[in-house]
Amino acid sequence: MIENDVDPTDYVTSEEFPGAVSFSAAEIRSLELTVGYDPIKDDPNLPDNPYHGEVWRKTEARRFTGAQSKGLQNAAKWYVEIEDVDLK
């Protein structure tokens, strides 16, 4: 994104979602989750985003496990901070 002179914060914030957190791919994978490239194109409900990525469970479970949720919470770092909101 940076190489293409695109500001990443333009893709991770909106009026509804004013902040964003980040994780390293290694942190995601250490929780037995998969992280990958998943561009959004031609979705009538979302703007196109050729840079979009996503995190998936490695199983067919409908939700992250408690340990995965806690691990994500512990690994989260502010990318676009929301004033007066604590991550922990």
PDB file of N, CA, C and O in Angstrom:
ATOM      1  N   MET A   1       0.818  -1.182   0.000  1.00  0.00           N
ATOM      2  CA  MET A   1       0.000   0.000   0.000  1.00  0.00           C
ATOM      3  C   MET A   1       0.866   1.253   0.000  1.00  0.00           C
ATOM      4  O   MET A   1       0.635   2.190  -0.765  1.00  0.00           O
ATOM      5  N   ILE A   2       1.869   1.248   0.876  1.00  0.00           N
ATOM      6  CA  ILE A   2       2.755   2.396   0.961  1.00  0.00           C
ATOM      7  C   ILE A   2       3.464   2.616  -0.372  1.00  0.00           C
ATOM      8  O   ILE A   2       3.600   3.750  -0.830  1.00  0.00           O
ATOM      9  N   GLU A   3       3.918   1.512  -0.999  1.00  0.00           N
ATOM     10  CA  GLU A   3       4.586   1.620  -2.297  1.00  0.00           C
ATOM     11  C   GLU A   3       3.673   2.225  -3.359  1.00  0.00           C
ATOM     12  O   GLU A   3       4.148   2.846  -4.309  1.00  0.00           O
ATOM     13  N   ASN A   4       2.363   2.042  -3.195  1.00  0.00           N
ATOM     14  CA  ASN A   4       1.391   2.575  -4.152  1.00  0.00           C
ATOM     15  C   ASN A   4       0.841   3.929  -3.714  1.00  0.00           C
ATOM     16  O   ASN A   4      -0.162   4.397  -4.254  1.00  0.00           O
ATOM     17  N   ASP A   5       1.501   4.566  -2.729  1.00  0.00           N
ATOM     18  CA  ASP A   5       1.058   5.864  -2.195  1.00  0.00           C
ATOM     19  C   ASP A   5      -0.389   5.830  -1.702  1.00  0.00           C
ATOM     20  O   ASP A   5      -1.146   6.784  -1.885  1.00  0.00           O
ATOM     21  N   VAL A   6      -0.752   4.720  -1.077  1.00  0.00           N
ATOM     22  CA  VAL A   6      -2.080   4.563  -0.503  1.00  0.00           C
ATOM     23  C   VAL A   6      -1.947   4.623   1.018  1.00  0.00           C
ATOM     24  O   VAL A   6      -1.099   3.943   1.595  1.00  0.00           O
ATOM     25  N   ASP A   7      -2.772   5.424   1.659  1.00  0.00           N
ATOM     26  CA  ASP A   7      -2.770   5.524   3.117  1.00  0.00           C
ATOM     27  C   ASP A   7      -3.594   4.367   3.681  1.00  0.00           C
ATOM     28  O   ASP A   7      -4.809   4.333   3.482  1.00  0.00           O
ATOM     29  N   PRO A   8      -2.966   3.421   4.380  1.00  0.00           N
ATOM     30  CA  PRO A   8      -3.705   2.266   4.908  1.00  0.00           C
ATOM     31  C   PRO A   8      -4.852   2.647   5.829  1.00  0.00           C
ATOM     32  O   PRO A   8      -5.840   1.917   5.913  1.00  0.00           O
ATOM     33  N   THR A   9      -4.743   3.772   6.520  1.00  0.00           N
ATOM     34  CA  THR A   9      -5.833   4.145   7.433  1.00  0.00           C
ATOM     35  C   THR A   9      -7.127   4.440   6.686  1.00  0.00           C
ATOM     36  O   THR A   9      -8.204   4.378   7.278  1.00  0.00           O
ATOM     37  N   ASP A  10      -7.041   4.761   5.391  1.00  0.00           N
ATOM     38  CA  ASP A  10      -8.259   4.988   4.600  1.00  0.00           C
ATOM     39  C   ASP A  10      -9.103   3.717   4.485  1.00  0.00           C
ATOM     40  O   ASP A  10     -10.308   3.796   4.248  1.00  0.00           O
ATOM     41  N   TYR A  11      -8.481   2.551   4.650  1.00  0.00           N
ATOM     42  CA  TYR A  11      -9.182   1.286   4.491  1.00  0.00           C
ATOM     43  C   TYR A  11      -9.624   0.664   5.815  1.00  0.00           C
ATOM     44  O   TYR A  11     -10.400  -0.291   5.817  1.00  0.00           O
ATOM     45  N   VAL A  12      -9.148   1.187   6.925  1.00  0.00           N
ATOM     46  CA  VAL A  12      -9.459   0.526   8.199  1.00  0.00           C
ATOM     47  C   VAL A  12     -10.315   1.360   9.132  1.00  0.00           C
ATOM     48  O   VAL A  12     -10.630   0.919  10.238  1.00  0.00           O
ATOM     49  N   THR A  13     -10.693   2.539   8.716  1.00  0.00           N
ATOM     50  CA  THR A  13     -11.551   3.364   9.554  1.00  0.00           C
ATOM     51  C   THR A  13     -12.742   3.868   8.754  1.00  0.00           C
ATOM     52  O   THR A  13     -12.691   3.995   7.531  1.00  0.00           O
ATOM     53  N   SER A  14     -13.810   4.150   9.482  1.00  0.00           N
ATOM     54  CA  SER A  14     -15.018   4.707   8.890  1.00  0.00           C
ATOM     55  C   SER A  14     -15.768   5.412  10.008  1.00  0.00           C
ATOM     56  O   SER A  14     -15.331   5.400  11.158  1.00  0.00           O
ATOM     57  N   GLU A  15     -16.879   6.018   9.677  1.00  0.00           N
ATOM     58  CA  GLU A  15     -17.696   6.652  10.715  1.00  0.00           C
ATOM     59  C   GLU A  15     -18.152   5.606  11.735  1.00  0.00           C
ATOM     60  O   GLU A  15     -18.157   5.866  12.939  1.00  0.00           O
ATOM     61  N   GLU A  16     -18.530   4.437  11.252  1.00  0.00           N
ATOM     62  CA  GLU A  16     -18.997   3.365  12.142  1.00  0.00           C
ATOM     63  C   GLU A  16     -17.845   2.727  12.917  1.00  0.00           C
ATOM     64  O   GLU A  16     -18.027   2.333  14.068  1.00  0.00           O
ATOM     65  N   PHE A  17     -16.663   2.620  12.306  1.00  0.00           N
ATOM     66  CA  PHE A  17     -15.485   1.996  12.918  1.00  0.00           C
ATOM     67  C   PHE A  17     -14.333   3.004  12.911  1.00  0.00           C
ATOM     68  O   PHE A  17     -13.505   2.982  12.001  1.00  0.00           O
ATOM     69  N   PRO A  18     -14.270   3.888  13.914  1.00  0.00           N
ATOM     70  CA  PRO A  18     -13.286   4.974  13.889  1.00  0.00           C
ATOM     71  C   PRO A  18     -11.862   4.571  14.278  1.00  0.00           C
ATOM     72  O   PRO A  18     -10.941   5.374  14.126  1.00  0.00           O
ATOM     73  N   GLY A  19     -11.662   3.365  14.769  1.00  0.00           N
ATOM     74  CA  GLY A  19     -10.338   2.930  15.178  1.00  0.00           C
ATOM     75  C   GLY A  19      -9.991   1.595  14.569  1.00  0.00           C
ATOM     76  O   GLY A  19     -10.830   0.928  13.964  1.00  0.00           O
ATOM     77  N   ALA A  20      -8.729   1.213  14.740  1.00  0.00           N
ATOM     78  CA  ALA A  20      -8.279  -0.071  14.212  1.00  0.00           C
ATOM     79  C   ALA A  20      -7.099  -0.573  15.031  1.00  0.00           C
ATOM     80  O   ALA A  20      -6.305   0.208  15.555  1.00  0.00           O
ATOM     81  N   VAL A  21      -7.004  -1.886  15.129  1.00  0.00           N
ATOM     82  CA  VAL A  21      -5.854  -2.513  15.780  1.00  0.00           C
ATOM     83  C   VAL A  21      -5.082  -3.304  14.732  1.00  0.00           C
ATOM     84  O   VAL A  21      -5.574  -3.566  13.635  1.00  0.00           O
ATOM     85  N   SER A  22      -3.865  -3.675  15.098  1.00  0.00           N
ATOM     86  CA  SER A  22      -3.064  -4.489  14.195  1.00  0.00           C
ATOM     87  C   SER A  22      -2.491  -5.675  14.958  1.00  0.00           C
ATOM     88  O   SER A  22      -2.398  -5.662  16.185  1.00  0.00           O
ATOM     89  N   PHE A  23      -2.112  -6.695  14.205  1.00  0.00           N
ATOM     90  CA  PHE A  23      -1.484  -7.906  14.721  1.00  0.00           C
ATOM     91  C   PHE A  23      -0.404  -8.292  13.721  1.00  0.00           C
ATOM     92  O   PHE A  23      -0.492  -7.940  12.545  1.00  0.00           O
ATOM     93  N   SER A  24       0.596  -9.000  14.171  1.00  0.00           N
ATOM     94  CA  SER A  24       1.549  -9.539  13.202  1.00  0.00           C
ATOM     95  C   SER A  24       1.007 -10.877  12.706  1.00  0.00           C
ATOM     96  O   SER A  24       0.282 -11.565  13.423  1.00  0.00           O
ATOM     97  N   ALA A  25       1.358 -11.232  11.498  1.00  0.00           N
ATOM     98  CA  ALA A  25       0.932 -12.528  10.957  1.00  0.00           C
ATOM     99  C   ALA A  25       1.450 -13.665  11.829  1.00  0.00           C
ATOM    100  O   ALA A  25       0.759 -14.668  12.008  1.00  0.00           O
ATOM    101  N   ALA A  26       2.651 -13.523  12.370  1.00  0.00           N
ATOM    102  CA  ALA A  26       3.208 -14.570  13.237  1.00  0.00           C
ATOM    103  C   ALA A  26       2.349 -14.768  14.483  1.00  0.00           C
ATOM    104  O   ALA A  26       2.149 -15.899  14.926  1.00  0.00           O
ATOM    105  N   GLU A  27       1.838 -13.669  15.052  1.00  0.00           N
ATOM    106  CA  GLU A  27       0.969 -13.778  16.227  1.00  0.00           C
ATOM    107  C   GLU A  27      -0.324 -14.517  15.880  1.00  0.00           C
ATOM    108  O   GLU A  27      -0.801 -15.348  16.653  1.00  0.00           O
ATOM    109  N   ILE A  28      -0.880 -14.209  14.720  1.00  0.00           N
ATOM    110  CA  ILE A  28      -2.108 -14.868  14.265  1.00  0.00           C
ATOM    111  C   ILE A  28      -1.858 -16.362  14.081  1.00  0.00           C
ATOM    112  O   ILE A  28      -2.636 -17.190  14.554  1.00  0.00           O
ATOM    113  N   ARG A  29      -0.787 -16.696  13.403  1.00  0.00           N
ATOM    114  CA  ARG A  29      -0.482 -18.104  13.124  1.00  0.00           C
ATOM    115  C   ARG A  29      -0.157 -18.880  14.392  1.00  0.00           C
ATOM    116  O   ARG A  29      -0.445 -20.074  14.467  1.00  0.00           O
ATOM    117  N   SER A  30       0.439 -18.228  15.397  1.00  0.00           N
ATOM    118  CA  SER A  30       0.756 -18.916  16.650  1.00  0.00           C
ATOM    119  C   SER A  30      -0.505 -19.306  17.415  1.00  0.00           C
ATOM    120  O   SER A  30      -0.450 -20.146  18.313  1.00  0.00           O
ATOM    121  N   LEU A  31      -1.634 -18.706  17.070  1.00  0.00           N
ATOM    122  CA  LEU A  31      -2.921 -19.035  17.687  1.00  0.00           C
ATOM    123  C   LEU A  31      -3.676 -20.097  16.886  1.00  0.00           C
ATOM    124  O   LEU A  31      -4.869 -20.315  17.099  1.00  0.00           O
ATOM    125  N   GLU A  32      -2.965 -20.759  15.956  1.00  0.00           N
ATOM    126  CA  GLU A  32      -3.568 -21.780  15.096  1.00  0.00           C
ATOM    127  C   GLU A  32      -4.674 -21.188  14.220  1.00  0.00           C
ATOM    128  O   GLU A  32      -5.693 -21.830  13.965  1.00  0.00           O
ATOM    129  N   LEU A  33      -4.452 -19.945  13.763  1.00  0.00           N
ATOM    130  CA  LEU A  33      -5.350 -19.285  12.835  1.00  0.00           C
ATOM    131  C   LEU A  33      -4.598 -19.060  11.530  1.00  0.00           C
ATOM    132  O   LEU A  33      -3.368 -19.113  11.496  1.00  0.00           O
ATOM    133  N   THR A  34      -5.333 -18.812  10.473  1.00  0.00           N
ATOM    134  CA  THR A  34      -4.754 -18.565   9.162  1.00  0.00           C
ATOM    135  C   THR A  34      -4.982 -17.107   8.801  1.00  0.00           C
ATOM    136  O   THR A  34      -6.068 -16.570   9.019  1.00  0.00           O
ATOM    137  N   VAL A  35      -3.975 -16.476   8.257  1.00  0.00           N
ATOM    138  CA  VAL A  35      -4.089 -15.096   7.797  1.00  0.00           C
ATOM    139  C   VAL A  35      -3.702 -15.065   6.330  1.00  0.00           C
ATOM    140  O   VAL A  35      -2.755 -15.732   5.914  1.00  0.00           O
ATOM    141  N   GLY A  36      -4.436 -14.291   5.550  1.00  0.00           N
ATOM    142  CA  GLY A  36      -4.118 -14.268   4.128  1.00  0.00           C
ATOM    143  C   GLY A  36      -4.745 -13.113   3.390  1.00  0.00           C
ATOM    144  O   GLY A  36      -5.540 -12.346   3.933  1.00  0.00           O
ATOM    145  N   TYR A  37      -4.369 -13.018   2.158  1.00  0.00           N
ATOM    146  CA  TYR A  37      -4.833 -11.999   1.221  1.00  0.00           C
ATOM    147  C   TYR A  37      -6.243 -12.354   0.771  1.00  0.00           C
ATOM    148  O   TYR A  37      -6.483 -13.484   0.345  1.00  0.00           O
ATOM    149  N   ASP A  38      -7.169 -11.426   0.854  1.00  0.00           N
ATOM    150  CA  ASP A  38      -8.561 -11.678   0.496  1.00  0.00           C
ATOM    151  C   ASP A  38      -9.171 -10.394  -0.070  1.00  0.00           C
ATOM    152  O   ASP A  38      -9.988  -9.757   0.595  1.00  0.00           O
ATOM    153  N   PRO A  39      -8.783 -10.006  -1.293  1.00  0.00           N
ATOM    154  CA  PRO A  39      -9.255  -8.728  -1.842  1.00  0.00           C
ATOM    155  C   PRO A  39     -10.778  -8.676  -1.968  1.00  0.00           C
ATOM    156  O   PRO A  39     -11.434  -9.688  -2.215  1.00  0.00           O
ATOM    157  N   ILE A  40     -11.311  -7.491  -1.794  1.00  0.00           N
ATOM    158  CA  ILE A  40     -12.751  -7.257  -1.961  1.00  0.00           C
ATOM    159  C   ILE A  40     -12.949  -6.565  -3.299  1.00  0.00           C
ATOM    160  O   ILE A  40     -12.340  -5.529  -3.566  1.00  0.00           O
ATOM    161  N   LYS A  41     -13.808  -7.145  -4.145  1.00  0.00           N
ATOM    162  CA  LYS A  41     -14.083  -6.562  -5.463  1.00  0.00           C
ATOM    163  C   LYS A  41     -15.521  -6.877  -5.843  1.00  0.00           C
ATOM    164  O   LYS A  41     -15.990  -8.004  -5.687  1.00  0.00           O
ATOM    165  N   ASP A  42     -16.197  -5.879  -6.335  1.00  0.00           N
ATOM    166  CA  ASP A  42     -17.562  -6.017  -6.857  1.00  0.00           C
ATOM    167  C   ASP A  42     -18.564  -6.511  -5.818  1.00  0.00           C
ATOM    168  O   ASP A  42     -19.518  -7.209  -6.162  1.00  0.00           O
ATOM    169  N   ASP A  43     -18.355  -6.156  -4.553  1.00  0.00           N
ATOM    170  CA  ASP A  43     -19.329  -6.466  -3.499  1.00  0.00           C
ATOM    171  C   ASP A  43     -20.236  -5.251  -3.364  1.00  0.00           C
ATOM    172  O   ASP A  43     -19.751  -4.160  -3.063  1.00  0.00           O
ATOM    173  N   PRO A  44     -21.542  -5.409  -3.580  1.00  0.00           N
ATOM    174  CA  PRO A  44     -22.430  -4.239  -3.549  1.00  0.00           C
ATOM    175  C   PRO A  44     -22.515  -3.584  -2.172  1.00  0.00           C
ATOM    176  O   PRO A  44     -22.962  -2.442  -2.061  1.00  0.00           O
ATOM    177  N   ASN A  45     -22.092  -4.292  -1.121  1.00  0.00           N
ATOM    178  CA  ASN A  45     -22.177  -3.754   0.235  1.00  0.00           C
ATOM    179  C   ASN A  45     -20.876  -3.135   0.737  1.00  0.00           C
ATOM    180  O   ASN A  45     -20.858  -2.507   1.796  1.00  0.00           O
ATOM    181  N   LEU A  46     -19.788  -3.306  -0.013  1.00  0.00           N
ATOM    182  CA  LEU A  46     -18.478  -2.822   0.431  1.00  0.00           C
ATOM    183  C   LEU A  46     -17.728  -2.158  -0.716  1.00  0.00           C
ATOM    184  O   LEU A  46     -17.875  -2.548  -1.874  1.00  0.00           O
ATOM    185  N   PRO A  47     -16.917  -1.145  -0.384  1.00  0.00           N
ATOM    186  CA  PRO A  47     -16.075  -0.571  -1.439  1.00  0.00           C
ATOM    187  C   PRO A  47     -14.965  -1.541  -1.831  1.00  0.00           C
ATOM    188  O   PRO A  47     -14.500  -2.327  -1.005  1.00  0.00           O
ATOM    189  N   ASP A  48     -14.548  -1.485  -3.077  1.00  0.00           N
ATOM    190  CA  ASP A  48     -13.434  -2.337  -3.518  1.00  0.00           C
ATOM    191  C   ASP A  48     -12.205  -2.073  -2.648  1.00  0.00           C
ATOM    192  O   ASP A  48     -11.906  -0.930  -2.302  1.00  0.00           O
ATOM    193  N   ASN A  49     -11.511  -3.136  -2.307  1.00  0.00           N
ATOM    194  CA  ASN A  49     -10.295  -3.027  -1.503  1.00  0.00           C
ATOM    195  C   ASN A  49      -9.328  -4.108  -1.966  1.00  0.00           C
ATOM    196  O   ASN A  49      -9.400  -5.243  -1.496  1.00  0.00           O
ATOM    197  N   PRO A  50      -8.429  -3.772  -2.879  1.00  0.00           N
ATOM    198  CA  PRO A  50      -7.486  -4.772  -3.390  1.00  0.00           C
ATOM    199  C   PRO A  50      -6.449  -5.202  -2.350  1.00  0.00           C
ATOM    200  O   PRO A  50      -5.714  -6.164  -2.577  1.00  0.00           O
ATOM    201  N   TYR A  51      -6.380  -4.505  -1.215  1.00  0.00           N
ATOM    202  CA  TYR A  51      -5.392  -4.811  -0.178  1.00  0.00           C
ATOM    203  C   TYR A  51      -5.965  -5.632   0.974  1.00  0.00           C
ATOM    204  O   TYR A  51      -5.230  -5.983   1.897  1.00  0.00           O
ATOM    205  N   HIS A  52      -7.231  -5.938   0.942  1.00  0.00           N
ATOM    206  CA  HIS A  52      -7.908  -6.586   2.066  1.00  0.00           C
ATOM    207  C   HIS A  52      -7.301  -7.943   2.409  1.00  0.00           C
ATOM    208  O   HIS A  52      -6.948  -8.724   1.525  1.00  0.00           O
ATOM    209  N   GLY A  53      -7.189  -8.202   3.688  1.00  0.00           N
ATOM    210  CA  GLY A  53      -6.766  -9.506   4.194  1.00  0.00           C
ATOM    211  C   GLY A  53      -7.766  -9.982   5.232  1.00  0.00           C
ATOM    212  O   GLY A  53      -8.646  -9.225   5.640  1.00  0.00           O
ATOM    213  N   GLU A  54      -7.640 -11.201   5.652  1.00  0.00           N
ATOM    214  CA  GLU A  54      -8.607 -11.749   6.601  1.00  0.00           C
ATOM    215  C   GLU A  54      -7.932 -12.807   7.468  1.00  0.00           C
ATOM    216  O   GLU A  54      -6.874 -13.336   7.125  1.00  0.00           O
ATOM    217  N   VAL A  55      -8.565 -13.100   8.591  1.00  0.00           N
ATOM    218  CA  VAL A  55      -8.108 -14.152   9.498  1.00  0.00           C
ATOM    219  C   VAL A  55      -9.195 -15.220   9.537  1.00  0.00           C
ATOM    220  O   VAL A  55     -10.378 -14.910   9.682  1.00  0.00           O
ATOM    221  N   TRP A  56      -8.782 -16.486   9.406  1.00  0.00           N
ATOM    222  CA  TRP A  56      -9.725 -17.596   9.418  1.00  0.00           C
ATOM    223  C   TRP A  56      -9.324 -18.638  10.457  1.00  0.00           C
ATOM    224  O   TRP A  56      -8.152 -18.764  10.813  1.00  0.00           O
ATOM    225  N   ARG A  57     -10.300 -19.367  10.926  1.00  0.00           N
ATOM    226  CA  ARG A  57     -10.041 -20.538  11.774  1.00  0.00           C
ATOM    227  C   ARG A  57      -9.557 -21.663  10.875  1.00  0.00           C
ATOM    228  O   ARG A  57      -9.921 -21.719   9.700  1.00  0.00           O
ATOM    229  N   LYS A  58      -8.745 -22.554  11.413  1.00  0.00           N
ATOM    230  CA  LYS A  58      -8.279 -23.695  10.625  1.00  0.00           C
ATOM    231  C   LYS A  58      -9.285 -24.841  10.653  1.00  0.00           C
ATOM    232  O   LYS A  58      -9.126 -25.823   9.929  1.00  0.00           O
ATOM    233  N   THR A  59     -10.313 -24.722  11.479  1.00  0.00           N
ATOM    234  CA  THR A  59     -11.342 -25.759  11.579  1.00  0.00           C
ATOM    235  C   THR A  59     -12.669 -25.190  11.101  1.00  0.00           C
ATOM    236  O   THR A  59     -12.760 -24.018  10.735  1.00  0.00           O
ATOM    237  N   GLU A  60     -13.675 -26.018  11.107  1.00  0.00           N
ATOM    238  CA  GLU A  60     -15.007 -25.570  10.702  1.00  0.00           C
ATOM    239  C   GLU A  60     -15.786 -24.937  11.846  1.00  0.00           C
ATOM    240  O   GLU A  60     -16.975 -24.656  11.698  1.00  0.00           O
ATOM    241  N   ALA A  61     -15.134 -24.707  12.989  1.00  0.00           N
ATOM    242  CA  ALA A  61     -15.814 -24.091  14.130  1.00  0.00           C
ATOM    243  C   ALA A  61     -16.391 -22.742  13.717  1.00  0.00           C
ATOM    244  O   ALA A  61     -15.834 -22.046  12.867  1.00  0.00           O
ATOM    245  N   ARG A  62     -17.511 -22.388  14.330  1.00  0.00           N
ATOM    246  CA  ARG A  62     -18.177 -21.138  13.978  1.00  0.00           C
ATOM    247  C   ARG A  62     -17.526 -19.921  14.631  1.00  0.00           C
ATOM    248  O   ARG A  62     -17.702 -18.795  14.165  1.00  0.00           O
ATOM    249  N   ARG A  63     -16.776 -20.146  15.706  1.00  0.00           N
ATOM    250  CA  ARG A  63     -16.178 -19.040  16.447  1.00  0.00           C
ATOM    251  C   ARG A  63     -14.736 -19.352  16.792  1.00  0.00           C
ATOM    252  O   ARG A  63     -14.307 -20.506  16.763  1.00  0.00           O
ATOM    253  N   PHE A  64     -13.994 -18.302  17.121  1.00  0.00           N
ATOM    254  CA  PHE A  64     -12.667 -18.503  17.668  1.00  0.00           C
ATOM    255  C   PHE A  64     -12.820 -19.152  19.040  1.00  0.00           C
ATOM    256  O   PHE A  64     -13.818 -18.925  19.723  1.00  0.00           O
ATOM    257  N   THR A  65     -11.849 -19.948  19.444  1.00  0.00           N
ATOM    258  CA  THR A  65     -11.874 -20.509  20.794  1.00  0.00           C
ATOM    259  C   THR A  65     -11.605 -19.386  21.794  1.00  0.00           C
ATOM    260  O   THR A  65     -11.167 -18.298  21.418  1.00  0.00           O
ATOM    261  N   GLY A  66     -11.870 -19.659  23.059  1.00  0.00           N
ATOM    262  CA  GLY A  66     -11.579 -18.676  24.101  1.00  0.00           C
ATOM    263  C   GLY A  66     -10.111 -18.300  24.112  1.00  0.00           C
ATOM    264  O   GLY A  66      -9.765 -17.131  24.279  1.00  0.00           O
ATOM    265  N   ALA A  67      -9.239 -19.300  23.932  1.00  0.00           N
ATOM    266  CA  ALA A  67      -7.795 -19.037  23.920  1.00  0.00           C
ATOM    267  C   ALA A  67      -7.406 -18.174  22.721  1.00  0.00           C
ATOM    268  O   ALA A  67      -6.553 -17.295  22.840  1.00  0.00           O
ATOM    269  N   GLN A  68      -8.023 -18.418  21.577  1.00  0.00           N
ATOM    270  CA  GLN A  68      -7.728 -17.603  20.399  1.00  0.00           C
ATOM    271  C   GLN A  68      -8.208 -16.164  20.606  1.00  0.00           C
ATOM    272  O   GLN A  68      -7.489 -15.218  20.284  1.00  0.00           O
ATOM    273  N   SER A  69      -9.410 -15.998  21.137  1.00  0.00           N
ATOM    274  CA  SER A  69      -9.929 -14.656  21.396  1.00  0.00           C
ATOM    275  C   SER A  69      -9.030 -13.900  22.361  1.00  0.00           C
ATOM    276  O   SER A  69      -8.706 -12.734  22.137  1.00  0.00           O
ATOM    277  N   LYS A  70      -8.630 -14.570  23.433  1.00  0.00           N
ATOM    278  CA  LYS A  70      -7.747 -13.953  24.422  1.00  0.00           C
ATOM    279  C   LYS A  70      -6.384 -13.639  23.790  1.00  0.00           C
ATOM    280  O   LYS A  70      -5.811 -12.580  24.048  1.00  0.00           O
ATOM    281  N   GLY A  71      -5.871 -14.546  22.972  1.00  0.00           N
ATOM    282  CA  GLY A  71      -4.599 -14.321  22.302  1.00  0.00           C
ATOM    283  C   GLY A  71      -4.648 -13.127  21.365  1.00  0.00           C
ATOM    284  O   GLY A  71      -3.705 -12.338  21.310  1.00  0.00           O
ATOM    285  N   LEU A  72      -5.743 -12.990  20.628  1.00  0.00           N
ATOM    286  CA  LEU A  72      -5.911 -11.829  19.748  1.00  0.00           C
ATOM    287  C   LEU A  72      -5.967 -10.543  20.558  1.00  0.00           C
ATOM    288  O   LEU A  72      -5.355  -9.539  20.193  1.00  0.00           O
ATOM    289  N   GLN A  73      -6.702 -10.582  21.654  1.00  0.00           N
ATOM    290  CA  GLN A  73      -6.790  -9.400  22.519  1.00  0.00           C
ATOM    291  C   GLN A  73      -5.410  -9.019  23.052  1.00  0.00           C
ATOM    292  O   GLN A  73      -5.051  -7.842  23.061  1.00  0.00           O
ATOM    293  N   ASN A  74      -4.646  -9.998  23.491  1.00  0.00           N
ATOM    294  CA  ASN A  74      -3.315  -9.721  24.034  1.00  0.00           C
ATOM    295  C   ASN A  74      -2.342  -9.229  22.968  1.00  0.00           C
ATOM    296  O   ASN A  74      -1.448  -8.437  23.265  1.00  0.00           O
ATOM    297  N   ALA A  75      -2.507  -9.687  21.738  1.00  0.00           N
ATOM    298  CA  ALA A  75      -1.590  -9.315  20.659  1.00  0.00           C
ATOM    299  C   ALA A  75      -1.951  -7.979  20.007  1.00  0.00           C
ATOM    300  O   ALA A  75      -1.117  -7.375  19.332  1.00  0.00           O
ATOM    301  N   ALA A  76      -3.174  -7.519  20.202  1.00  0.00           N
ATOM    302  CA  ALA A  76      -3.647  -6.303  19.533  1.00  0.00           C
ATOM    303  C   ALA A  76      -2.855  -5.073  19.958  1.00  0.00           C
ATOM    304  O   ALA A  76      -2.587  -4.851  21.139  1.00  0.00           O
ATOM    305  N   LYS A  77      -2.499  -4.296  18.971  1.00  0.00           N
ATOM    306  CA  LYS A  77      -1.835  -3.010  19.192  1.00  0.00           C
ATOM    307  C   LYS A  77      -2.610  -1.969  18.377  1.00  0.00           C
ATOM    308  O   LYS A  77      -3.078  -2.250  17.274  1.00  0.00           O
ATOM    309  N   TRP A  78      -2.734  -0.781  18.932  1.00  0.00           N
ATOM    310  CA  TRP A  78      -3.438   0.261  18.200  1.00  0.00           C
ATOM    311  C   TRP A  78      -2.746   0.555  16.870  1.00  0.00           C
ATOM    312  O   TRP A  78      -1.524   0.687  16.807  1.00  0.00           O
ATOM    313  N   TYR A  79      -3.538   0.655  15.824  1.00  0.00           N
ATOM    314  CA  TYR A  79      -3.071   1.135  14.526  1.00  0.00           C
ATOM    315  C   TYR A  79      -3.634   2.540  14.308  1.00  0.00           C
ATOM    316  O   TYR A  79      -2.906   3.462  13.938  1.00  0.00           O
ATOM    317  N   VAL A  80      -4.946   2.689  14.544  1.00  0.00           N
ATOM    318  CA  VAL A  80      -5.603   3.991  14.578  1.00  0.00           C
ATOM    319  C   VAL A  80      -6.331   4.038  15.921  1.00  0.00           C
ATOM    320  O   VAL A  80      -7.373   3.409  16.103  1.00  0.00           O
ATOM    321  N   GLU A  81      -5.767   4.785  16.843  1.00  0.00           N
ATOM    322  CA  GLU A  81      -6.254   4.775  18.228  1.00  0.00           C
ATOM    323  C   GLU A  81      -7.560   5.551  18.385  1.00  0.00           C
ATOM    324  O   GLU A  81      -7.785   6.571  17.734  1.00  0.00           O
ATOM    325  N   ILE A  82      -8.404   5.040  19.261  1.00  0.00           N
ATOM    326  CA  ILE A  82      -9.615   5.732  19.664  1.00  0.00           C
ATOM    327  C   ILE A  82      -9.307   6.352  21.024  1.00  0.00           C
ATOM    328  O   ILE A  82      -8.971   5.651  21.978  1.00  0.00           O
ATOM    329  N   GLU A  83      -9.425   7.651  21.095  1.00  0.00           N
ATOM    330  CA  GLU A  83      -9.087   8.375  22.321  1.00  0.00           C
ATOM    331  C   GLU A  83      -9.914   7.851  23.503  1.00  0.00           C
ATOM    332  O   GLU A  83     -11.113   7.601  23.376  1.00  0.00           O
ATOM    333  N   ASP A  84      -9.260   7.692  24.633  1.00  0.00           N
ATOM    334  CA  ASP A  84      -9.870   7.250  25.893  1.00  0.00           C
ATOM    335  C   ASP A  84     -10.393   5.824  25.862  1.00  0.00           C
ATOM    336  O   ASP A  84     -11.247   5.468  26.675  1.00  0.00           O
ATOM    337  N   VAL A  85      -9.900   4.991  24.937  1.00  0.00           N
ATOM    338  CA  VAL A  85     -10.265   3.577  24.887  1.00  0.00           C
ATOM    339  C   VAL A  85      -9.010   2.765  25.137  1.00  0.00           C
ATOM    340  O   VAL A  85      -7.990   2.953  24.473  1.00  0.00           O
ATOM    341  N   ASP A  86      -9.095   1.849  26.113  1.00  0.00           N
ATOM    342  CA  ASP A  86      -7.967   0.992  26.463  1.00  0.00           C
ATOM    343  C   ASP A  86      -8.181  -0.385  25.862  1.00  0.00           C
ATOM    344  O   ASP A  86      -9.285  -0.923  25.938  1.00  0.00           O
ATOM    345  N   LEU A  87      -7.161  -0.959  25.273  1.00  0.00           N
ATOM    346  CA  LEU A  87      -7.282  -2.284  24.658  1.00  0.00           C
ATOM    347  C   LEU A  87      -7.303  -3.404  25.682  1.00  0.00           C
ATOM    348  O   LEU A  87      -7.833  -4.477  25.392  1.00  0.00           O
ATOM    349  N   LYS A  88      -6.764  -3.202  26.834  1.00  0.00           N
ATOM    350  CA  LYS A  88      -6.651  -4.302  27.815  1.00  0.00           C
ATOM    351  C   LYS A  88      -7.711  -4.206  28.865  1.00  0.00           C
ATOM    352  O   LYS A  88      -7.766  -5.044  29.765  1.00  0.00           O
TER     353      LYS A  88
END
